[in-house]
Amino acid sequence: MSDDIRDDKGKFKKGKSGNPKGRPKGSSSIAQQFRENPKVEGLMEKMIEVANTLGSEEEHSQAVACAKEVIARAYPTLKSQELTIDAEVNKGFVVLPEKVDVTKETDE
């Protein structure tokens, strides 16, 4: 590898790369290959089946691990977002409205 792409500390210079051509066009990532594998659907079904034993008398030893993976795929982690509040002061407390259960029926 040529020294003109690295700085004095051995790090790549800004705008330079150790893999300038990148992945060849038309090739797929490992994740894509996994998604396209016909066995994936059966694997996911098995993980759900194992996760469903959680809390039962016949609980599988990997039920918790499978439940975590199923939940992680069904409900991905949300990314944090900045919250801006218009106020006259920048210090103090922020009072959020009370959480309301919209699934409850009201008697009116």
SEVO-531306 format. One record per atom (N, C-alpha, C): residue in three letters; atom name; x, y, z. Coordinates in nm, 4 decimals. Layout:
N
<node residuo="ALA" atomo="CA" east="X" north="Y" up="Z"/>
...
//
This chain:
108
<node residuo="MET" atomo="N" east="0.0836" north="-0.1163" up="0.0000"/>
<node residuo="MET" atomo="CA" east="0.0000" north="0.0000" up="0.0000"/>
<node residuo="MET" atomo="C" east="0.0888" north="0.1235" up="0.0000"/>
<node residuo="SER" atomo="N" east="0.0483" north="0.2228" up="-0.0728"/>
<node residuo="SER" atomo="CA" east="0.1292" north="0.3429" up="-0.0892"/>
<node residuo="SER" atomo="C" east="0.1228" north="0.4309" up="0.0345"/>
<node residuo="ASP" atomo="N" east="0.2364" north="0.4988" up="0.0635"/>
<node residuo="ASP" atomo="CA" east="0.2425" north="0.5870" up="0.1798"/>
<node residuo="ASP" atomo="C" east="0.1703" north="0.7188" up="0.1572"/>
<node residuo="ASP" atomo="N" east="0.1350" north="0.7526" up="0.0337"/>
<node residuo="ASP" atomo="CA" east="0.0719" north="0.8810" up="0.0062"/>
<node residuo="ASP" atomo="C" east="-0.0738" north="0.8870" up="0.0528"/>
<node residuo="ILE" atomo="N" east="-0.1319" north="0.7760" up="0.0955"/>
<node residuo="ILE" atomo="CA" east="-0.2695" north="0.7783" up="0.1450"/>
<node residuo="ILE" atomo="C" east="-0.2760" north="0.7781" up="0.2977"/>
<node residuo="ARG" atomo="N" east="-0.1603" north="0.7668" up="0.3644"/>
<node residuo="ARG" atomo="CA" east="-0.1572" north="0.7658" up="0.5104"/>
<node residuo="ARG" atomo="C" east="-0.0819" north="0.8875" up="0.5637"/>
<node residuo="ASP" atomo="N" east="-0.1224" north="0.9330" up="0.6830"/>
<node residuo="ASP" atomo="CA" east="-0.0532" north="1.0454" up="0.7457"/>
<node residuo="ASP" atomo="C" east="0.0653" north="0.9947" up="0.8282"/>
<node residuo="ASP" atomo="N" east="0.1274" north="1.0854" up="0.9051"/>
<node residuo="ASP" atomo="CA" east="0.2455" north="1.0492" up="0.9850"/>
<node residuo="ASP" atomo="C" east="0.2155" north="0.9450" up="1.0919"/>
<node residuo="LYS" atomo="N" east="0.0901" north="0.9405" up="1.1370"/>
<node residuo="LYS" atomo="CA" east="0.0511" north="0.8459" up="1.2424"/>
<node residuo="LYS" atomo="C" east="0.0037" north="0.7127" up="1.1853"/>
<node residuo="GLY" atomo="N" east="0.0026" north="0.7002" up="1.0548"/>
<node residuo="GLY" atomo="CA" east="-0.0392" north="0.5749" up="0.9921"/>
<node residuo="GLY" atomo="C" east="-0.1876" north="0.5681" up="0.9623"/>
<node residuo="LYS" atomo="N" east="-0.2607" north="0.6755" up="0.9929"/>
<node residuo="LYS" atomo="CA" east="-0.4047" north="0.6773" up="0.9654"/>
<node residuo="LYS" atomo="C" east="-0.4277" north="0.7235" up="0.8224"/>
<node residuo="PHE" atomo="N" east="-0.5420" north="0.6835" up="0.7652"/>
<node residuo="PHE" atomo="CA" east="-0.5739" north="0.7265" up="0.6303"/>
<node residuo="PHE" atomo="C" east="-0.5970" north="0.8770" up="0.6284"/>
<node residuo="LYS" atomo="N" east="-0.5448" north="0.9431" up="0.5262"/>
<node residuo="LYS" atomo="CA" east="-0.5667" north="1.0858" up="0.5096"/>
<node residuo="LYS" atomo="C" east="-0.7125" north="1.1089" up="0.4713"/>
<node residuo="LYS" atomo="N" east="-0.7618" north="1.2289" up="0.5019"/>
<node residuo="LYS" atomo="CA" east="-0.9002" north="1.2632" up="0.4708"/>
<node residuo="LYS" atomo="C" east="-0.9253" north="1.2438" up="0.3211"/>
<node residuo="GLY" atomo="N" east="-1.0301" north="1.1720" up="0.2890"/>
<node residuo="GLY" atomo="CA" east="-1.0653" north="1.1468" up="0.1501"/>
<node residuo="GLY" atomo="C" east="-0.9942" north="1.0292" up="0.0871"/>
<node residuo="LYS" atomo="N" east="-0.9101" north="0.9601" up="0.1613"/>
<node residuo="LYS" atomo="CA" east="-0.8374" north="0.8445" up="0.1099"/>
<node residuo="LYS" atomo="C" east="-0.8907" north="0.7179" up="0.1773"/>
<node residuo="SER" atomo="N" east="-0.8721" north="0.6061" up="0.1129"/>
<node residuo="SER" atomo="CA" east="-0.9230" north="0.4803" up="0.1662"/>
<node residuo="SER" atomo="C" east="-0.8272" north="0.3668" up="0.1365"/>
<node residuo="GLY" atomo="N" east="-0.8317" north="0.2657" up="0.2197"/>
<node residuo="GLY" atomo="CA" east="-0.7534" north="0.1454" up="0.1964"/>
<node residuo="GLY" atomo="C" east="-0.8224" north="0.0523" up="0.0991"/>
<node residuo="ASN" atomo="N" east="-0.9482" north="0.0832" up="0.0663"/>
<node residuo="ASN" atomo="CA" east="-1.0263" north="0.0025" up="-0.0267"/>
<node residuo="ASN" atomo="C" east="-1.0956" north="0.0978" up="-0.1247"/>
<node residuo="PRO" atomo="N" east="-1.0190" north="0.1620" up="-0.2128"/>
<node residuo="PRO" atomo="CA" east="-1.0750" north="0.2662" up="-0.2982"/>
<node residuo="PRO" atomo="C" east="-1.1854" north="0.2201" up="-0.3933"/>
<node residuo="LYS" atomo="N" east="-1.1812" north="0.0973" up="-0.4362"/>
<node residuo="LYS" atomo="CA" east="-1.2845" north="0.0499" up="-0.5293"/>
<node residuo="LYS" atomo="C" east="-1.4074" north="-0.0031" up="-0.4566"/>
<node residuo="GLY" atomo="N" east="-1.3949" north="-0.0301" up="-0.3285"/>
<node residuo="GLY" atomo="CA" east="-1.5082" north="-0.0788" up="-0.2516"/>
<node residuo="GLY" atomo="C" east="-1.5523" north="-0.2177" up="-0.2930"/>
<node residuo="ARG" atomo="N" east="-1.6723" north="-0.2541" up="-0.2505"/>
<node residuo="ARG" atomo="CA" east="-1.7267" north="-0.3848" up="-0.2865"/>
<node residuo="ARG" atomo="C" east="-1.7619" north="-0.3848" up="-0.4347"/>
<node residuo="PRO" atomo="N" east="-1.7331" north="-0.4931" up="-0.5062"/>
<node residuo="PRO" atomo="CA" east="-1.7646" north="-0.4992" up="-0.6496"/>
<node residuo="PRO" atomo="C" east="-1.9147" north="-0.4815" up="-0.6748"/>
<node residuo="LYS" atomo="N" east="-1.9494" north="-0.4119" up="-0.7828"/>
<node residuo="LYS" atomo="CA" east="-2.0898" north="-0.3920" up="-0.8188"/>
<node residuo="LYS" atomo="C" east="-2.1546" north="-0.5273" up="-0.8423"/>
<node residuo="GLY" atomo="N" east="-2.2775" north="-0.5375" up="-0.7983"/>
<node residuo="GLY" atomo="CA" east="-2.3515" north="-0.6613" up="-0.8184"/>
<node residuo="GLY" atomo="C" east="-2.3342" north="-0.7627" up="-0.7064"/>
<node residuo="SER" atomo="N" east="-2.2336" north="-0.7453" up="-0.6224"/>
<node residuo="SER" atomo="CA" east="-2.2168" north="-0.8395" up="-0.5113"/>
<node residuo="SER" atomo="C" east="-2.3134" north="-0.8002" up="-0.3998"/>
<node residuo="SER" atomo="N" east="-2.3518" north="-0.8957" up="-0.3203"/>
<node residuo="SER" atomo="CA" east="-2.4462" north="-0.8665" up="-0.2123"/>
<node residuo="SER" atomo="C" east="-2.3757" north="-0.8792" up="-0.0773"/>
<node residuo="SER" atomo="N" east="-2.4294" north="-0.8071" up="0.0188"/>
<node residuo="SER" atomo="CA" east="-2.3727" north="-0.8105" up="0.1529"/>
<node residuo="SER" atomo="C" east="-2.4085" north="-0.9421" up="0.2205"/>
<node residuo="ILE" atomo="N" east="-2.3430" north="-0.9697" up="0.3289"/>
<node residuo="ILE" atomo="CA" east="-2.3739" north="-1.0909" up="0.4060"/>
<node residuo="ILE" atomo="C" east="-2.5174" north="-1.0846" up="0.4555"/>
<node residuo="ALA" atomo="N" east="-2.5608" north="-0.9656" up="0.4996"/>
<node residuo="ALA" atomo="CA" east="-2.6990" north="-0.9498" up="0.5487"/>
<node residuo="ALA" atomo="C" east="-2.7987" north="-0.9817" up="0.4374"/>
<node residuo="GLN" atomo="N" east="-2.7721" north="-0.9335" up="0.3165"/>
<node residuo="GLN" atomo="CA" east="-2.8616" north="-0.9600" up="0.2035"/>
<node residuo="GLN" atomo="C" east="-2.8635" north="-1.1086" up="0.1708"/>
<node residuo="GLN" atomo="N" east="-2.7481" north="-1.1724" up="0.1731"/>
<node residuo="GLN" atomo="CA" east="-2.7415" north="-1.3158" up="0.1470"/>
<node residuo="GLN" atomo="C" east="-2.8218" north="-1.3928" up="0.2518"/>
<node residuo="PHE" atomo="N" east="-2.8141" north="-1.3475" up="0.3772"/>
<node residuo="PHE" atomo="CA" east="-2.8891" north="-1.4120" up="0.4846"/>
<node residuo="PHE" atomo="C" east="-3.0393" north="-1.3978" up="0.4601"/>
<node residuo="ARG" atomo="N" east="-3.0837" north="-1.2753" up="0.4250"/>
<node residuo="ARG" atomo="CA" east="-3.2271" north="-1.2515" up="0.4014"/>
<node residuo="ARG" atomo="C" east="-3.2801" north="-1.3358" up="0.2869"/>
<node residuo="GLU" atomo="N" east="-3.1964" north="-1.3578" up="0.1853"/>
<node residuo="GLU" atomo="CA" east="-3.2384" north="-1.4336" up="0.0677"/>
<node residuo="GLU" atomo="C" east="-3.2324" north="-1.5851" up="0.0872"/>
<node residuo="ASN" atomo="N" east="-3.1725" north="-1.6304" up="0.1966"/>
<node residuo="ASN" atomo="CA" east="-3.1595" north="-1.7733" up="0.2223"/>
<node residuo="ASN" atomo="C" east="-3.2976" north="-1.8321" up="0.2525"/>
<node residuo="PRO" atomo="N" east="-3.3373" north="-1.9397" up="0.1835"/>
<node residuo="PRO" atomo="CA" east="-3.4704" north="-1.9971" up="0.2050"/>
<node residuo="PRO" atomo="C" east="-3.4909" north="-2.0544" up="0.3454"/>
<node residuo="LYS" atomo="N" east="-3.3834" north="-2.0797" up="0.4187"/>
<node residuo="LYS" atomo="CA" east="-3.3964" north="-2.1361" up="0.5532"/>
<node residuo="LYS" atomo="C" east="-3.4297" north="-2.0301" up="0.6583"/>
<node residuo="VAL" atomo="N" east="-3.4190" north="-1.9004" up="0.6230"/>
<node residuo="VAL" atomo="CA" east="-3.4392" north="-1.7929" up="0.7205"/>
<node residuo="VAL" atomo="C" east="-3.5815" north="-1.7937" up="0.7761"/>
<node residuo="GLU" atomo="N" east="-3.6801" north="-1.8141" up="0.6910"/>
<node residuo="GLU" atomo="CA" east="-3.8188" north="-1.8139" up="0.7369"/>
<node residuo="GLU" atomo="C" east="-3.8409" north="-1.9220" up="0.8422"/>
<node residuo="GLY" atomo="N" east="-3.7887" north="-2.0406" up="0.8177"/>
<node residuo="GLY" atomo="CA" east="-3.8013" north="-2.1490" up="0.9153"/>
<node residuo="GLY" atomo="C" east="-3.7280" north="-2.1176" up="1.0444"/>
<node residuo="LEU" atomo="N" east="-3.6126" north="-2.0529" up="1.0323"/>
<node residuo="LEU" atomo="CA" east="-3.5354" north="-2.0143" up="1.1498"/>
<node residuo="LEU" atomo="C" east="-3.6146" north="-1.9157" up="1.2353"/>
<node residuo="MET" atomo="N" east="-3.6736" north="-1.8165" up="1.1725"/>
<node residuo="MET" atomo="CA" east="-3.7527" north="-1.7171" up="1.2465"/>
<node residuo="MET" atomo="C" east="-3.8743" north="-1.7829" up="1.3125"/>
<node residuo="GLU" atomo="N" east="-3.9380" north="-1.8734" up="1.2424"/>
<node residuo="GLU" atomo="CA" east="-4.0522" north="-1.9453" up="1.3002"/>
<node residuo="GLU" atomo="C" east="-4.0094" north="-2.0250" up="1.4231"/>
<node residuo="LYS" atomo="N" east="-3.8936" north="-2.0897" up="1.4155"/>
<node residuo="LYS" atomo="CA" east="-3.8413" north="-2.1679" up="1.5284"/>
<node residuo="LYS" atomo="C" east="-3.8091" north="-2.0761" up="1.6464"/>
<node residuo="MET" atomo="N" east="-3.7493" north="-1.9584" up="1.6186"/>
<node residuo="MET" atomo="CA" east="-3.7176" north="-1.8649" up="1.7260"/>
<node residuo="MET" atomo="C" east="-3.8451" north="-1.8167" up="1.7958"/>
<node residuo="ILE" atomo="N" east="-3.9497" north="-1.7907" up="1.7187"/>
<node residuo="ILE" atomo="CA" east="-4.0774" north="-1.7484" up="1.7773"/>
<node residuo="ILE" atomo="C" east="-4.1362" north="-1.8620" up="1.8597"/>
<node residuo="GLU" atomo="N" east="-4.1273" north="-1.9831" up="1.8082"/>
<node residuo="GLU" atomo="CA" east="-4.1777" north="-2.1008" up="1.8803"/>
<node residuo="GLU" atomo="C" east="-4.1052" north="-2.1169" up="2.0144"/>
<node residuo="VAL" atomo="N" east="-3.9731" north="-2.1034" up="2.0138"/>
<node residuo="VAL" atomo="CA" east="-3.8938" north="-2.1150" up="2.1365"/>
<node residuo="VAL" atomo="C" east="-3.9269" north="-2.0000" up="2.2315"/>
<node residuo="ALA" atomo="N" east="-3.9381" north="-1.8786" up="2.1784"/>
<node residuo="ALA" atomo="CA" east="-3.9708" north="-1.7615" up="2.2608"/>
<node residuo="ALA" atomo="C" east="-4.1069" north="-1.7775" up="2.3277"/>
<node residuo="ASN" atomo="N" east="-4.1998" north="-1.8425" up="2.2600"/>
<node residuo="ASN" atomo="CA" east="-4.3345" north="-1.8619" up="2.3151"/>
<node residuo="ASN" atomo="C" east="-4.3383" north="-1.9595" up="2.4323"/>
<node residuo="THR" atomo="N" east="-4.2293" north="-2.0312" up="2.4577"/>
<node residuo="THR" atomo="CA" east="-4.2264" north="-2.1214" up="2.5730"/>
<node residuo="THR" atomo="C" east="-4.1920" north="-2.0450" up="2.7014"/>
<node residuo="LEU" atomo="N" east="-4.1544" north="-1.9179" up="2.6880"/>
<node residuo="LEU" atomo="CA" east="-4.1150" north="-1.8360" up="2.8025"/>
<node residuo="LEU" atomo="C" east="-4.2265" north="-1.8328" up="2.9070"/>
<node residuo="GLY" atomo="N" east="-4.1929" north="-1.8702" up="3.0283"/>
<node residuo="GLY" atomo="CA" east="-4.2892" north="-1.8686" up="3.1382"/>
<node residuo="GLY" atomo="C" east="-4.3753" north="-1.9932" up="3.1494"/>
<node residuo="SER" atomo="N" east="-4.3592" north="-2.0872" up="3.0576"/>
<node residuo="SER" atomo="CA" east="-4.4381" north="-2.2105" up="3.0642"/>
<node residuo="SER" atomo="C" east="-4.3618" north="-2.3173" up="3.1418"/>
<node residuo="GLU" atomo="N" east="-4.4292" north="-2.4268" up="3.1718"/>
<node residuo="GLU" atomo="CA" east="-4.3641" north="-2.5372" up="3.2431"/>
<node residuo="GLU" atomo="C" east="-4.2535" north="-2.6006" up="3.1580"/>
<node residuo="GLU" atomo="N" east="-4.2714" north="-2.5981" up="3.0252"/>
<node residuo="GLU" atomo="CA" east="-4.1723" north="-2.6566" up="2.9345"/>
<node residuo="GLU" atomo="C" east="-4.0834" north="-2.5474" up="2.8740"/>
<node residuo="GLU" atomo="N" east="-4.0452" north="-2.4466" up="2.9524"/>
<node residuo="GLU" atomo="CA" east="-3.9664" north="-2.3352" up="2.9003"/>
<node residuo="GLU" atomo="C" east="-3.8335" north="-2.3840" up="2.8432"/>
<node residuo="HIS" atomo="N" east="-3.8060" north="-2.3435" up="2.7210"/>
<node residuo="HIS" atomo="CA" east="-3.6808" north="-2.3788" up="2.6532"/>
<node residuo="HIS" atomo="C" east="-3.5664" north="-2.3008" up="2.7171"/>
<node residuo="SER" atomo="N" east="-3.4474" north="-2.3598" up="2.7207"/>
<node residuo="SER" atomo="CA" east="-3.3329" north="-2.2944" up="2.7840"/>
<node residuo="SER" atomo="C" east="-3.2914" north="-2.1658" up="2.7101"/>
<node residuo="GLN" atomo="N" east="-3.3282" north="-2.1529" up="2.5851"/>
<node residuo="GLN" atomo="CA" east="-3.2943" north="-2.0344" up="2.5062"/>
<node residuo="GLN" atomo="C" east="-3.4142" north="-1.9425" up="2.4826"/>
<node residuo="ALA" atomo="N" east="-3.5203" north="-1.9600" up="2.5621"/>
<node residuo="ALA" atomo="CA" east="-3.6425" north="-1.8821" up="2.5413"/>
<node residuo="ALA" atomo="C" east="-3.6188" north="-1.7323" up="2.5564"/>
<node residuo="VAL" atomo="N" east="-3.5421" north="-1.6918" up="2.6567"/>
<node residuo="VAL" atomo="CA" east="-3.5169" north="-1.5498" up="2.6793"/>
<node residuo="VAL" atomo="C" east="-3.4369" north="-1.4915" up="2.5631"/>
<node residuo="ALA" atomo="N" east="-3.3328" north="-1.5608" up="2.5200"/>
<node residuo="ALA" atomo="CA" east="-3.2495" north="-1.5126" up="2.4092"/>
<node residuo="ALA" atomo="C" east="-3.3322" north="-1.4990" up="2.2814"/>
<node residuo="CYS" atomo="N" east="-3.4161" north="-1.5983" up="2.2551"/>
<node residuo="CYS" atomo="CA" east="-3.4994" north="-1.5929" up="2.1347"/>
<node residuo="CYS" atomo="C" east="-3.6017" north="-1.4804" up="2.1442"/>
<node residuo="ALA" atomo="N" east="-3.6606" north="-1.4618" up="2.2616"/>
<node residuo="ALA" atomo="CA" east="-3.7582" north="-1.3545" up="2.2809"/>
<node residuo="ALA" atomo="C" east="-3.6929" north="-1.2184" up="2.2566"/>
<node residuo="LYS" atomo="N" east="-3.5709" north="-1.2006" up="2.3070"/>
<node residuo="LYS" atomo="CA" east="-3.4993" north="-1.0737" up="2.2854"/>
<node residuo="LYS" atomo="C" east="-3.4759" north="-1.0487" up="2.1374"/>
<node residuo="GLU" atomo="N" east="-3.4361" north="-1.1501" up="2.0637"/>
<node residuo="GLU" atomo="CA" east="-3.4098" north="-1.1341" up="1.9208"/>
<node residuo="GLU" atomo="C" east="-3.5377" north="-1.1056" up="1.8432"/>
<node residuo="VAL" atomo="N" east="-3.6442" north="-1.1758" up="1.8783"/>
<node residuo="VAL" atomo="CA" east="-3.7717" north="-1.1533" up="1.8095"/>
<node residuo="VAL" atomo="C" east="-3.8196" north="-1.0105" up="1.8354"/>
<node residuo="ILE" atomo="N" east="-3.8114" north="-0.9656" up="1.9593"/>
<node residuo="ILE" atomo="CA" east="-3.8527" north="-0.8289" up="1.9932"/>
<node residuo="ILE" atomo="C" east="-3.7646" north="-0.7269" up="1.9220"/>
<node residuo="ALA" atomo="N" east="-3.6346" north="-0.7518" up="1.9183"/>
<node residuo="ALA" atomo="CA" east="-3.5426" north="-0.6586" up="1.8521"/>
<node residuo="ALA" atomo="C" east="-3.5749" north="-0.6446" up="1.7034"/>
<node residuo="ARG" atomo="N" east="-3.6215" north="-0.7506" up="1.6414"/>
<node residuo="ARG" atomo="CA" east="-3.6554" north="-0.7447" up="1.4985"/>
<node residuo="ARG" atomo="C" east="-3.7936" north="-0.6830" up="1.4777"/>
<node residuo="ALA" atomo="N" east="-3.8858" north="-0.7091" up="1.5680"/>
<node residuo="ALA" atomo="CA" east="-4.0215" north="-0.6565" up="1.5537"/>
<node residuo="ALA" atomo="C" east="-4.0299" north="-0.5093" up="1.5928"/>
<node residuo="TYR" atomo="N" east="-3.9540" north="-0.4701" up="1.6935"/>
<node residuo="TYR" atomo="CA" east="-3.9561" north="-0.3331" up="1.7447"/>
<node residuo="TYR" atomo="C" east="-3.8135" north="-0.2813" up="1.7540"/>
<node residuo="PRO" atomo="N" east="-3.7566" north="-0.2349" up="1.6428"/>
<node residuo="PRO" atomo="CA" east="-3.6189" north="-0.1873" up="1.6464"/>
<node residuo="PRO" atomo="C" east="-3.6025" north="-0.0683" up="1.7406"/>
<node residuo="THR" atomo="N" east="-3.4819" north="-0.0504" up="1.7920"/>
<node residuo="THR" atomo="CA" east="-3.4522" north="0.0585" up="1.8830"/>
<node residuo="THR" atomo="C" east="-3.4735" north="0.1914" up="1.8125"/>
<node residuo="LEU" atomo="N" east="-3.5438" north="0.2805" up="1.8800"/>
<node residuo="LEU" atomo="CA" east="-3.5677" north="0.4125" up="1.8232"/>
<node residuo="LEU" atomo="C" east="-3.4457" north="0.5002" up="1.8431"/>
<node residuo="LYS" atomo="N" east="-3.4180" north="0.5831" up="1.7467"/>
<node residuo="LYS" atomo="CA" east="-3.3065" north="0.6756" up="1.7578"/>
<node residuo="LYS" atomo="C" east="-3.3543" north="0.8005" up="1.8316"/>
<node residuo="SER" atomo="N" east="-3.2661" north="0.8548" up="1.9146"/>
<node residuo="SER" atomo="CA" east="-3.3031" north="0.9735" up="1.9897"/>
<node residuo="SER" atomo="C" east="-3.3179" north="1.0923" up="1.8952"/>
<node residuo="GLN" atomo="N" east="-3.4085" north="1.1812" up="1.9321"/>
<node residuo="GLN" atomo="CA" east="-3.4301" north="1.3022" up="1.8555"/>
<node residuo="GLN" atomo="C" east="-3.4253" north="1.4203" up="1.9494"/>
<node residuo="GLU" atomo="N" east="-3.3815" north="1.5315" up="1.8983"/>
<node residuo="GLU" atomo="CA" east="-3.3754" north="1.6519" up="1.9800"/>
<node residuo="GLU" atomo="C" east="-3.5156" north="1.7064" up="1.9985"/>
<node residuo="LEU" atomo="N" east="-3.5457" north="1.7490" up="2.1200"/>
<node residuo="LEU" atomo="CA" east="-3.6750" north="1.8063" up="2.1531"/>
<node residuo="LEU" atomo="C" east="-3.6544" north="1.9539" up="2.1808"/>
<node residuo="THR" atomo="N" east="-3.7204" north="2.0381" up="2.1048"/>
<node residuo="THR" atomo="CA" east="-3.7085" north="2.1822" up="2.1241"/>
<node residuo="THR" atomo="C" east="-3.8384" north="2.2340" up="2.1826"/>
<node residuo="ILE" atomo="N" east="-3.8265" north="2.3080" up="2.2897"/>
<node residuo="ILE" atomo="CA" east="-3.9440" north="2.3635" up="2.3559"/>
<node residuo="ILE" atomo="C" east="-3.9286" north="2.5149" up="2.3608"/>
<node residuo="ASP" atomo="N" east="-4.0296" north="2.5863" up="2.3113"/>
<node residuo="ASP" atomo="CA" east="-4.0276" north="2.7325" up="2.3202"/>
<node residuo="ASP" atomo="C" east="-4.0645" north="2.7726" up="2.4615"/>
<node residuo="ALA" atomo="N" east="-3.9750" north="2.8428" up="2.5277"/>
<node residuo="ALA" atomo="CA" east="-3.9995" north="2.8879" up="2.6641"/>
<node residuo="ALA" atomo="C" east="-3.9249" north="3.0181" up="2.6870"/>
<node residuo="GLU" atomo="N" east="-3.9686" north="3.0916" up="2.7876"/>
<node residuo="GLU" atomo="CA" east="-3.9032" north="3.2180" up="2.8176"/>
<node residuo="GLU" atomo="C" east="-3.7717" north="3.1978" up="2.8911"/>
<node residuo="VAL" atomo="N" east="-3.7546" north="3.0841" up="2.9529"/>
<node residuo="VAL" atomo="CA" east="-3.6328" north="3.0552" up="3.0281"/>
<node residuo="VAL" atomo="C" east="-3.5686" north="2.9275" up="2.9763"/>
<node residuo="ASN" atomo="N" east="-3.4387" north="2.9182" up="2.9916"/>
<node residuo="ASN" atomo="CA" east="-3.3674" north="2.7985" up="2.9492"/>
<node residuo="ASN" atomo="C" east="-3.3405" north="2.7040" up="3.0654"/>
<node residuo="LYS" atomo="N" east="-3.3783" north="2.7449" up="3.1864"/>
<node residuo="LYS" atomo="CA" east="-3.3531" north="2.6614" up="3.3035"/>
<node residuo="LYS" atomo="C" east="-3.4855" north="2.6263" up="3.3693"/>
<node residuo="GLY" atomo="N" east="-3.4864" north="2.5128" up="3.4381"/>
<node residuo="GLY" atomo="CA" east="-3.6062" north="2.4737" up="3.5112"/>
<node residuo="GLY" atomo="C" east="-3.6495" north="2.3345" up="3.4736"/>
<node residuo="PHE" atomo="N" east="-3.7767" north="2.3097" up="3.4932"/>
<node residuo="PHE" atomo="CA" east="-3.8325" north="2.1778" up="3.4679"/>
<node residuo="PHE" atomo="C" east="-3.9228" north="2.1822" up="3.3459"/>
<node residuo="VAL" atomo="N" east="-3.9298" north="2.0699" up="3.2792"/>
<node residuo="VAL" atomo="CA" east="-4.0241" north="2.0544" up="3.1687"/>
<node residuo="VAL" atomo="C" east="-4.1319" north="1.9596" up="3.2173"/>
<node residuo="VAL" atomo="N" east="-4.2562" north="2.0039" up="3.2098"/>
<node residuo="VAL" atomo="CA" east="-4.3676" north="1.9210" up="3.2531"/>
<node residuo="VAL" atomo="C" east="-4.4377" north="1.8700" up="3.1284"/>
<node residuo="LEU" atomo="N" east="-4.4360" north="1.7391" up="3.1136"/>
<node residuo="LEU" atomo="CA" east="-4.5016" north="1.6774" up="2.9995"/>
<node residuo="LEU" atomo="C" east="-4.6446" north="1.6429" up="3.0365"/>
<node residuo="PRO" atomo="N" east="-4.7346" north="1.6432" up="2.9398"/>
<node residuo="PRO" atomo="CA" east="-4.8733" north="1.6082" up="2.9698"/>
<node residuo="PRO" atomo="C" east="-4.8849" north="1.4642" up="3.0169"/>
<node residuo="GLU" atomo="N" east="-4.9886" north="1.4373" up="3.0933"/>
<node residuo="GLU" atomo="CA" east="-5.0121" north="1.3027" up="3.1458"/>
<node residuo="GLU" atomo="C" east="-5.0403" north="1.2074" up="3.0303"/>
<node residuo="LYS" atomo="N" east="-4.9859" north="1.0867" up="3.0415"/>
<node residuo="LYS" atomo="CA" east="-5.0079" north="0.9854" up="2.9383"/>
<node residuo="LYS" atomo="C" east="-5.1536" north="0.9404" up="2.9438"/>
<node residuo="VAL" atomo="N" east="-5.2183" north="0.9373" up="2.8285"/>
<node residuo="VAL" atomo="CA" east="-5.3592" north="0.9002" up="2.8209"/>
<node residuo="VAL" atomo="C" east="-5.3702" north="0.7706" up="2.7420"/>
<node residuo="ASP" atomo="N" east="-5.4464" north="0.6761" up="2.7966"/>
<node residuo="ASP" atomo="CA" east="-5.4686" north="0.5486" up="2.7279"/>
<node residuo="ASP" atomo="C" east="-5.5838" north="0.5678" up="2.6299"/>
<node residuo="VAL" atomo="N" east="-5.5520" north="0.5735" up="2.5017"/>
<node residuo="VAL" atomo="CA" east="-5.6544" north="0.5967" up="2.4008"/>
<node residuo="VAL" atomo="C" east="-5.7339" north="0.4706" up="2.3655"/>
<node residuo="THR" atomo="N" east="-5.6935" north="0.3576" up="2.4210"/>
<node residuo="THR" atomo="CA" east="-5.7648" north="0.2330" up="2.3901"/>
<node residuo="THR" atomo="C" east="-5.8862" north="0.2127" up="2.4802"/>
<node residuo="LYS" atomo="N" east="-5.8937" north="0.2888" up="2.5918"/>
<node residuo="LYS" atomo="CA" east="-6.0082" north="0.2755" up="2.6820"/>
<node residuo="LYS" atomo="C" east="-6.1291" north="0.3442" up="2.6223"/>
<node residuo="GLU" atomo="N" east="-6.2449" north="0.2794" up="2.6363"/>
<node residuo="GLU" atomo="CA" east="-6.3675" north="0.3389" up="2.5873"/>
<node residuo="GLU" atomo="C" east="-6.4219" north="0.4330" up="2.6953"/>
<node residuo="THR" atomo="N" east="-6.4771" north="0.5456" up="2.6522"/>
<node residuo="THR" atomo="CA" east="-6.5337" north="0.6400" up="2.7484"/>
<node residuo="THR" atomo="C" east="-6.6850" north="0.6252" up="2.7522"/>
<node residuo="ASP" atomo="N" east="-6.7417" north="0.6447" up="2.8680"/>
<node residuo="ASP" atomo="CA" east="-6.8880" north="0.6352" up="2.8862"/>
<node residuo="ASP" atomo="C" east="-6.9467" north="0.7743" up="2.8731"/>
<node residuo="GLU" atomo="N" east="-7.0010" north="0.8054" up="2.7582"/>
<node residuo="GLU" atomo="CA" east="-7.0636" north="0.9354" up="2.7359"/>
<node residuo="GLU" atomo="C" east="-7.1937" north="0.9203" up="2.6703"/>
//
